[in-house]
């Protein structure tokens, strides 16, 4: 990943965190890494843990198309690892935030 893509990723995640906080989410952590992959944002709202993938672009295409079955499966393995590592056994869901320029779309509880 080049520097520009890395900086755009940080910018997108910052915008996503601001959006989540405005919508009463508590940010638990950002950029959780495991050998399986990475979770961009882990947040909590109403006692539900939200694992959030963030996709950001300035280009002209549908951002959500960048999450395919392979990416989804890696995220699920990373969630499993997080749950075991933190001995967490409550409700959770996988969400997607797509940011295109300044427009934010929030897709809750996604699946393939």
C-alpha positions as a Markdown table, in Angstrom:
| # | Residue | x | y | z |
|---|---|---|---|---|
| 1 | Unk | 0.0 | 0.0 | 0.0 |
| 2 | Unk | 1.4 | 3.4 | -1.0 |
| 3 | Unk | 1.5 | 6.4 | 1.3 |
| 4 | Unk | -1.4 | 8.0 | -0.4 |
| 5 | Unk | -3.7 | 5.0 | 0.1 |
| 6 | Unk | -2.5 | 4.7 | 3.7 |
| 7 | Unk | -3.3 | 8.4 | 4.4 |
| 8 | Unk | -6.7 | 8.1 | 2.7 |
| 9 | Unk | -7.4 | 5.0 | 4.9 |
| 10 | Unk | -6.7 | 7.0 | 8.0 |
| 11 | Unk | -8.8 | 9.9 | 6.7 |
| 12 | Unk | -11.7 | 7.5 | 6.0 |
| 13 | Unk | -11.5 | 5.9 | 9.4 |
| 14 | Unk | -11.4 | 9.3 | 11.2 |
| 15 | Unk | -14.6 | 10.3 | 9.3 |
| 16 | Unk | -16.2 | 7.0 | 10.2 |
| 17 | Unk | -15.3 | 7.4 | 13.9 |
| 18 | Unk | -16.8 | 10.9 | 13.9 |
| 19 | Unk | -20.0 | 9.6 | 12.3 |
| 20 | Unk | -20.2 | 6.7 | 14.8 |
| 21 | Unk | -19.6 | 9.0 | 17.8 |
| 22 | Unk | -22.3 | 11.4 | 16.5 |
| 23 | Unk | -24.6 | 8.3 | 16.5 |
| 24 | Unk | -23.9 | 7.3 | 20.1 |
| 25 | Unk | -21.4 | 4.6 | 19.5 |
| 26 | Unk | -18.5 | 4.1 | 21.9 |
| 27 | Unk | -15.2 | 3.5 | 20.0 |
| 28 | Unk | -13.4 | 0.5 | 21.7 |
| 29 | Unk | -10.4 | 0.2 | 19.4 |
| 30 | Unk | -9.2 | 1.0 | 15.9 |
| 31 | Unk | -7.1 | -1.2 | 13.6 |
| 32 | Unk | -7.2 | -4.5 | 15.5 |
| 33 | Unk | -4.8 | -6.9 | 13.9 |
| 34 | Unk | -4.5 | -10.6 | 14.0 |
| 35 | Unk | -2.8 | -13.2 | 11.8 |
| 36 | Unk | -6.1 | -13.5 | 10.0 |
| 37 | Unk | -6.6 | -9.9 | 9.1 |
| 38 | Unk | -7.6 | -6.5 | 10.5 |
| 39 | Unk | -10.8 | -4.9 | 11.8 |
| 40 | Unk | -10.9 | -1.1 | 11.1 |
| 41 | Unk | -13.1 | -0.1 | 14.0 |
| 42 | Unk | -14.6 | -2.0 | 17.0 |
| 43 | Unk | -17.3 | 0.0 | 18.7 |
| 44 | Unk | -20.2 | -0.6 | 21.1 |
| 45 | Unk | -23.8 | 0.6 | 21.2 |
| 46 | Unk | -26.6 | -0.7 | 23.3 |
| 47 | Unk | -24.4 | -3.5 | 24.7 |
| 48 | Unk | -23.8 | -4.8 | 21.1 |
| 49 | Unk | -20.3 | -5.0 | 19.8 |
| 50 | Unk | -19.9 | -3.7 | 16.3 |
| 51 | Unk | -17.0 | -4.8 | 14.1 |
| 52 | Unk | -16.8 | -2.2 | 11.4 |
| 53 | Unk | -15.1 | -2.3 | 8.0 |
| 54 | Unk | -14.4 | 1.1 | 6.5 |
| 55 | Unk | -14.1 | 1.7 | 2.8 |
| 56 | Unk | -13.2 | 5.2 | 1.5 |
| 57 | Unk | -12.7 | 6.5 | -2.0 |
| 58 | Unk | -12.6 | 9.7 | -4.0 |
| 59 | Unk | -13.1 | 7.7 | -7.3 |
| 60 | Unk | -16.3 | 7.1 | -9.3 |
| 61 | Unk | -17.4 | 3.5 | -8.3 |
| 62 | Unk | -19.6 | 1.9 | -5.7 |
| 63 | Unk | -17.4 | 1.6 | -2.6 |
| 64 | Unk | -19.3 | -1.4 | -1.1 |
| 65 | Unk | -18.1 | -3.5 | -4.1 |
| 66 | Unk | -14.6 | -3.6 | -2.5 |
| 67 | Unk | -15.9 | -6.0 | 0.2 |
| 68 | Unk | -16.1 | -9.5 | -1.4 |
| 69 | Unk | -16.6 | -13.0 | 0.0 |
| 70 | Unk | -12.9 | -13.5 | 0.6 |
| 71 | Unk | -12.6 | -10.2 | 2.5 |
| 72 | Unk | -15.7 | -11.0 | 4.5 |
| 73 | Unk | -14.4 | -14.4 | 5.5 |
| 74 | Unk | -11.1 | -12.9 | 6.7 |
| 75 | Unk | -13.0 | -10.4 | 8.8 |
| 76 | Unk | -15.1 | -13.1 | 10.4 |
| 77 | Unk | -11.9 | -15.1 | 11.3 |
| 78 | Unk | -10.5 | -11.9 | 12.8 |
| 79 | Unk | -13.7 | -11.4 | 14.8 |
| 80 | Unk | -13.5 | -15.0 | 16.1 |
| 81 | Unk | -10.0 | -14.4 | 17.2 |
| 82 | Unk | -11.0 | -11.1 | 19.0 |
| 83 | Unk | -13.9 | -12.8 | 20.7 |
| 84 | Unk | -11.6 | -15.6 | 22.0 |
| 85 | Unk | -8.8 | -13.3 | 23.0 |
| 86 | Unk | -11.1 | -11.0 | 25.0 |
| 87 | Unk | -13.3 | -13.8 | 26.3 |
| 88 | Unk | -16.3 | -12.0 | 24.9 |
| 89 | Unk | -19.5 | -13.9 | 24.4 |
| 90 | Unk | -22.2 | -11.3 | 23.9 |
| 91 | Unk | -24.1 | -10.1 | 20.9 |
| 92 | Unk | -22.1 | -8.7 | 18.0 |
| 93 | Unk | -22.5 | -7.7 | 14.4 |
| 94 | Unk | -20.4 | -6.9 | 11.3 |
| 95 | Unk | -21.1 | -3.5 | 9.8 |
| 96 | Unk | -19.8 | -1.6 | 6.8 |
| 97 | Unk | -19.2 | 2.1 | 6.4 |
| 98 | Unk | -18.7 | 3.4 | 2.9 |
| 99 | Unk | -17.4 | 6.9 | 2.3 |
| 100 | Unk | -17.3 | 8.4 | -1.1 |
| 101 | Unk | -16.0 | 11.9 | -1.0 |
| 102 | Unk | -18.0 | 13.3 | 2.0 |
| 103 | Unk | -21.1 | 11.0 | 1.6 |
| 104 | Unk | -21.3 | 8.3 | 4.3 |
| 105 | Unk | -23.4 | 5.2 | 4.0 |
| 106 | Unk | -23.7 | 2.9 | 7.0 |
| 107 | Unk | -24.7 | -0.8 | 6.3 |
| 108 | Unk | -25.5 | -2.6 | 9.5 |
| 109 | Unk | -25.2 | -6.4 | 10.1 |
| 110 | Unk | -23.9 | -7.3 | 6.7 |
| 111 | Unk | -23.5 | -10.9 | 5.4 |
| 112 | Unk | -22.7 | -12.9 | 2.3 |
